C-alpha cells in the first residue's frame, strides 16, 4: 500500500492548485490537484504534508488541518493508496516554480470546474464541513466506478 498526503492551501476564497502538465508518465497528467505526495520512511503524515507542500510550492504551512482519509484500491492499476487529506490556511513564503506542473490560485467558486479527478469533485466540498471523513473511491481505467464514505 502506498501512503500519501494531499493538501489544499486556502487564502482569500482561493485555493492553490497544481496543474500537472510537466512530468512524463504522470498518472495525473493534465489534471488539477492539491499539493502532496508519498510519505518517506519514518515520516508522519503531518511531516510529509509540510515537506511536500514546501518542495512543490516553496510555502511553509503551519498547523495543517486533517479532514479525512481516502483509500483508493489499485488506483494506478497496481497498488492500493491511502491518502490523508488536509487544508492549510496559515503559511509563509513565496511561490516557486514546481517541477510537476503549474501552480495557480483558483477562485473557490471555479474549483469544481477544473479538470479534476471525478472523485475530487465529490470530496472537495467535504473539506468545508465540520466532520472528519473516511472514504473509499474505486477507479478502473481512470474512471470512477463507485465510492462510499463515513462521516464522524
C-alpha positions in Angstrom: 0.0 0.0 0.0 1.2 3.5 -0.9 0.7 6.2 1.8 0.4 9.8 0.8 -0.9 13.2 1.6 -2.9 15.8 -0.2 -3.3 19.5 0.9 -5.5 22.3 -0.3 -4.0 25.7 0.7 -6.6 28.3 1.1 -6.4 32.1 1.0 -9.0 34.9 0.3 -11.6 32.5 -1.1 -9.0 30.9 -3.4 -7.2 27.5 -3.4 -3.7 26.8 -4.5 -3.9 24.1 -7.2 -1.3 22.3 -9.2 -2.0 21.7 -12.9 0.0 18.5 -13.6 1.5 19.2 -17.0 5.3 18.7 -16.7 6.1 15.2 -15.8 6.2 12.3 -18.3 4.2 9.2 -17.5 2.3 11.0 -14.8 -0.9 9.3 -13.8 -2.3 12.7 -13.0 -1.2 14.2 -16.4 -3.4 17.3 -17.3 -5.4 17.0 -14.1 -5.6 19.7 -11.4 -4.6 18.5 -7.9 -3.9 19.8 -4.5 -0.3 19.5 -3.3 1.2 16.5 -1.7 2.9 13.2 -2.2 4.2 9.9 -0.7 5.4 9.5 2.8 9.1 8.8 3.2 10.4 6.2 5.6 9.9 7.2 9.3 7.7 10.2 8.4 4.4 11.1 9.9 1.5 12.3 7.6 1.9 15.8 9.1 5.7 15.8 8.4 5.0 14.6 4.9 2.4 17.2 4.0 4.6 20.0 5.3 7.6 18.7 3.3 5.7 18.1 0.1 4.0 21.5 0.2 7.4 23.2 0.7 9.0 21.1 -2.1 6.2 21.7 -4.6 5.4 25.4 -3.8 8.1 26.9 -1.6 5.4 27.7 1.0 5.8 26.7 4.7 2.5 25.7 6.1 1.6 25.8 9.8 -1.0 23.6 11.5 -2.4 21.7 8.6 -6.0 20.6 9.3 -6.6 16.9 8.7 -10.1 16.5 7.3 -10.2 12.8 6.3 -8.6 9.7 4.9 -9.4 8.2 1.5 -8.4 4.8 0.2 -8.0 4.2 -3.5 -7.9 0.4 -4.2 -5.5 -0.2 -7.1 -5.7 3.4 -8.2 -2.7 3.1 -10.5 -3.8 -0.4 -11.5 -1.3 -2.0 -9.2 -1.2 -0.6 -5.7 -3.8 0.4 -3.1 -3.3 4.0 -2.0 -4.3 5.7 1.3 -4.3 9.5 1.3 -4.5 11.8 4.3 -6.4 14.9 3.1 -5.6 18.4 4.6 -6.3 22.0 4.2 -3.9 24.8 5.3 -4.8 28.4 5.9 -1.6 29.6 7.6 1.5 29.7 5.6 4.5 31.9 4.7 6.9 32.2 1.9 6.8 32.9 -1.9 5.7 30.5 -4.6 8.4 28.8 -6.6 8.3 27.0 -9.9 7.1 23.5 -9.5 8.8 20.7 -11.5 5.5 18.7 -11.7 3.3 21.4 -13.2 1.9 25.0 -12.9 0.8 26.4 -9.6 -2.2 28.7 -9.7 -4.6 30.3 -7.2 -8.1 29.3 -8.3 -11.2 31.0 -7.0 -13.2 28.6 -4.8 -16.3 29.1 -6.9 -14.4 27.9 -10.0 -12.6 25.0 -8.3 -15.0 22.2 -9.3 -15.0 23.4 -13.0 -11.3 22.4 -13.4 -10.2 19.2 -15.0 -10.2 17.2 -11.7 -10.5 13.5 -11.0 -14.2 12.6 -10.7 -13.8 11.7 -7.0 -12.2 15.1 -6.2 -15.4 16.8 -7.3 -17.1 14.7 -4.6 -14.7 15.1 -1.7 -13.5 18.7 -2.1 -16.9 20.0 -0.8 -16.4 17.8 2.3 -13.4 20.0 3.2 -15.8 22.8 4.3 -17.8 20.5 6.6 -17.0 20.3 10.3 -16.8 16.5 10.1 -14.0 14.0 9.7 -14.4 11.6 6.8 -13.2 8.1 5.9 -13.9 7.3 2.3 -13.1 4.8 -0.4 -13.0 5.7 -4.1 -12.8 2.9 -6.7 -11.4 3.7 -10.1 -11.0 1.4 -13.1 -9.0 2.7 -16.1 -9.1 6.2 -14.6 -12.9 6.3 -14.4 -14.7 6.5 -11.0 -16.7 3.3 -10.6 -18.0 3.7 -7.0 -17.3 5.3 -3.7 -18.5 5.2 -0.1 -17.9 7.5 2.9 -18.5 7.6 6.6 -18.5 11.0 8.4 -17.6 11.3 12.1 
